[in-house]
Amino acid sequence: MNIDKLFINSFVKSTERAAYGASTFKGKNDKIGADQAAVDEMRKILNNINMKGKIVIGEGELDEAPMLYINEEVGTNTGDEFDIAVDPLEGTNFVAKNLPNALSVLAVTRRGNLLHAPDIYMEKIAIGSGLPKNLLDLDYGIEKNIKLLSKAKNTTPDKLTACVLKRPRHDSIIRSLKSLDVKINFITDGDVSGVISVAVPKSNIDIYIGTGGAPEGVLAAAALNCLGCQMQTRLVYQDSDQKNKAIKLGIKDLNKKYNIEDMVKGDVIFCATGVTDGELVKGIKDLGDHFESETFILHKSSNTNKIFKNKMKK
């Protein structure tokens, strides 16, 4: 059953308000304050929506997060049942230092249709649309995946660009890419927008590779699901506590490789509002007693794919 298009405005409002809340902390070097402001604003709007909403990807466990924790119920407790994934502020560092690409992100499906991913690491590989199905695999290794991708795109590896999160854990990936002459676009944070960049023509990103947050992986999968892209992921465990966390969330096969349709089923609404200017959308613009926002909106069943500009009262 599809999600009524009428819900789009309410969910967009929740990311707009969260983005505005975070934007008041731009350049103030206060990551926690920015995140809390985004959480508070988003929660307020979500609780006014006529729905039985459940946060399945949120700001951590109940005792780790004051608001929008995993399994928190939101909405007026009437109407449709939804699973909701949120990242009220992706790129807390970007806001603290007033750098580009901070976003407020949310994805919604019918109840039971989102992977309940624990707040741990996840291996990710993502490519754009219009390519042969199941083209790449995490177990193929960098060299084979790059060669398969360049062949499918009728080009050579040196003409491809990979997006990689700049972390020491990715050193071997970077070495492999360099040995193949693949161009690398490094990002310092924000791997939801990093993954989505494979779907944005102007970004010129051919592939996203690396290990980042599992919650962000599910959010990115929700967007790519609407855009006909491909993604494969696998959870990465540091210890037995993390494995137990996954089991508690209903994950039976701990080593399973997830494709998009395993992470996000059925209809989905995705929205990402800019906090600071970025490649995907522009950030919040302060206009005195109003503010201007820009939101990237996707709704699978209605083929909605647009950038929505809005002016709101503070």
Residue pairs with C-beta under 8 A, 6 or more apart in sequence:
1 110
1 266
1 267
2 266
2 267
2 301
3 80
3 82
3 108
3 109
3 110
3 267
3 268
3 269
3 299
3 301
4 80
5 299
5 301
5 302
5 304
7 49
7 51
7 80
7 108
7 269
8 269
8 271
8 297
8 299
8 304
10 45
10 48
10 49
11 49
11 106
11 108
11 269
11 271
12 271
12 273
12 295
12 297
12 308
12 310
13 45
14 41
14 42
14 45
14 46
14 49
14 106
15 42
15 104
15 105
15 106
15 271
15 272
15 273
15 295
16 104
16 273
16 293
16 295
16 310
16 312
17 41
17 42
17 44
17 45
17 312
18 38
18 39
18 41
18 42
18 45
18 88
18 89
18 104
18 273
19 38
19 103
19 104
19 273
19 274
19 275
19 283
19 284
19 293
20 41
20 284
20 291
20 293
20 312
20 314
21 37
21 38
21 40
21 41
21 42
22 34
22 35
22 37
22 38
22 88
22 89
22 95
22 102
22 104
22 275
23 95
23 275
23 276
23 283
23 284
23 286
23 291
24 37
25 33
25 34
25 37
25 95
25 96
26 34
26 95
26 98
26 275
26 276
27 96
27 97
27 98
28 34
28 96
29 96
29 97
30 96
31 92
31 93
31 95
31 96
32 92
34 89
34 92
34 95
34 96
35 59
35 88
35 89
35 92
36 66
36 67
38 88
38 89
38 104
38 275
39 59
39 65
39 66
39 67
39 68
39 88
39 89
40 67
41 88
42 68
42 86
42 88
42 104
42 106
43 67
43 68
43 74
46 53
46 68
46 74
46 75
46 84
47 74
47 75
47 76
48 76
49 74
49 75
49 76
50 75
50 76
50 78
50 79
51 74
51 75
51 76
51 78
51 79
51 80
51 81
51 82
52 73
52 75
52 77
52 78
52 79
52 80
52 81
52 82
52 111
53 73
53 74
53 75
53 81
53 82
53 83
53 84
53 108
54 71
54 72
54 73
54 74
54 81
54 82
54 83
54 84
54 111
55 68
55 69
55 70
55 71
55 72
55 73
55 74
55 84
55 85
55 86
56 70
56 71
56 83
56 84
56 85
56 114
56 116
57 70
57 84
57 85
57 86
57 87
57 107
57 114
57 116
57 117
57 215
57 218
57 219
58 65
58 68
58 69
58 70
58 72
58 85
58 86
58 215
59 65
59 67
59 68
59 69
59 86
59 88
60 69
60 70
60 119
61 69
61 70
61 119
62 69
62 70
62 71
62 72
68 74
68 86
68 88
70 116
70 119
70 249
74 84
75 82
80 110
81 110
81 111
82 108
82 109
82 110
82 111
83 108
83 109
83 110
83 111
83 112
83 113
83 114
84 106
84 107
84 108
85 106
85 107
85 108
85 114
85 215
85 218
85 219
85 222
86 105
86 106
87 103
87 104
87 105
87 106
87 192
87 215
87 216
87 219
88 104
89 95
89 102
89 103
89 104
89 275
90 102
90 103
90 104
90 105
90 189
90 190
90 192
90 193
90 216
91 99
91 101
91 102
91 103
91 189
91 190
91 193
91 275
91 276
92 102
92 189
93 99
93 188
93 189
94 100
94 101
94 102
94 189
94 190
94 275
94 276
95 102
95 275
95 276
98 276
99 276
100 276
100 277
100 278
100 279
100 283
101 187
101 189
101 190
101 193
101 276
101 278
101 279
101 280
102 190
102 274
102 275
102 276
102 278
102 283
103 190
103 192
103 193
103 272
103 273
103 274
103 275
103 278
103 280
103 281
104 272
104 273
104 275
105 192
105 219
105 270
105 271
105 272
106 270
106 271
106 272
107 114
107 218
107 219
107 222
107 223
107 264
107 268
107 269
107 270
108 268
108 269
108 270
109 222
109 264
109 265
109 266
109 267
109 268
110 266
110 267
112 265
113 264
113 265
113 266
113 268
114 218
114 222
114 263
114 264
114 265
115 218
115 221
115 258
115 262
115 263
115 264
116 249
116 250
116 251
117 214
117 215
117 217
117 218
117 235
117 249
117 263
118 214
118 235
118 242
118 245
118 246
118 249
118 251
119 213
119 214
119 215
119 245
120 213
120 214
120 235
120 236
120 237
120 238
120 242
120 245
120 246
121 211
121 212
121 213
121 214
121 235
121 236
121 238
122 211
122 212
122 213
122 214
122 217
122 233
122 234
122 235
122 236
123 138
123 210
123 211
123 233
123 234
123 235
123 236
124 191
124 195
124 208
124 209
124 210
124 211
124 212
124 217
124 220
124 231
124 232
124 233
125 136
125 137
125 138
125 145
125 207
125 208
125 209
125 231
125 232
125 233
126 195
126 198
126 207
126 208
126 220
126 224
126 229
126 230
126 231
126 232
127 135
127 136
127 149
127 198
127 206
127 207
127 208
127 229
127 230
127 231
128 198
128 199
128 206
128 229
128 230
129 199
129 227
129 228
129 229
130 228
131 149
131 152
131 153
131 230
132 152
133 230
134 230
134 259
135 148
135 149
135 152
135 230
136 145
136 148
136 149
136 207
136 230
136 232
137 145
137 232
137 257
138 232
138 233
138 234
138 257
139 257
140 148
141 176
142 173
142 176
142 177
142 180
142 209
143 176
143 180
145 207
145 209
146 157
146 160
146 162
146 176
146 177
146 180
146 182
146 207
147 157
149 160
149 206
149 207
150 156
150 157
150 159
150 160
153 160
153 206
157 180
157 181
157 182
158 180
158 181
158 182
158 183
160 182
160 183
160 206
160 207
161 182
161 183
161 184
161 185
161 204
161 205
161 206
161 207
162 177
162 182
162 183
162 184
162 185
162 205
162 206
162 207
162 208
162 209
163 184
163 185
163 187
163 194
163 195
163 197
163 198
163 203
163 205
163 207
163 208
163 209
164 170
164 173
164 174
164 177
164 184
164 185
164 186
164 187
164 208
164 209
164 210
165 186
165 187
165 188
165 189
165 191
165 194
165 210
165 211
165 212
166 186
166 187
166 188
167 210
167 211
169 211
170 210
170 211
173 209
173 210
174 184
177 184
177 209
178 184
185 197
185 203
185 205
187 193
187 194
191 208
191 210
191 212
191 213
191 216
191 217
191 220
192 216
192 219
192 220
192 223
192 272
193 272
193 278
193 279
193 280
194 208
194 212
194 220
195 208
195 216
195 217
195 220
195 223
195 224
195 231
196 220
196 223
196 224
196 272
196 280
197 203
197 205
197 208
197 279
197 280
198 205
198 206
198 207
198 208
198 224
198 229
199 223
199 224
199 227
199 229
200 279
200 280
202 279
203 279
211 236
214 233
214 235
217 231
217 233
217 263
218 263
218 264
219 270
220 231
221 231
221 233
221 258
221 260
221 263
221 264
222 263
222 264
222 268
222 270
223 270
223 272
223 298
224 230
224 231
224 260
225 260
225 261
225 264
225 268
225 300
226 268
226 270
226 298
226 299
226 300
226 305
227 298
227 305
229 260
230 259
230 260
231 259
231 260
231 263
232 257
232 258
232 259
233 257
233 258
233 263
234 255
234 256
234 257
234 258
235 246
235 251
235 254
235 256
237 243
237 246
237 254
243 254
246 254
247 254
256 262
267 299
267 300
267 301
268 298
268 299
268 300
269 297
269 298
269 299
269 300
270 296
270 297
270 298
270 299
271 295
271 296
271 297
271 298
272 280
272 281
272 295
272 296
273 281
273 284
273 293
273 294
273 295
273 296
274 280
274 281
274 282
274 283
274 284
274 293
274 294
274 295
275 283
275 284
276 283
276 284
277 283
280 296
281 294
281 295
281 296
281 307
282 294
283 294
284 291
284 292
284 293
285 291
285 292
285 293
287 311
289 313
289 314
290 311
290 312
290 313
290 314
291 311
291 312
291 314
292 309
292 310
292 311
293 309
293 310
293 311
293 312
294 307
294 308
294 309
294 310
295 307
295 308
295 310
296 306
296 307
296 308
297 304
297 305
297 306
297 307
297 308
298 304
298 305
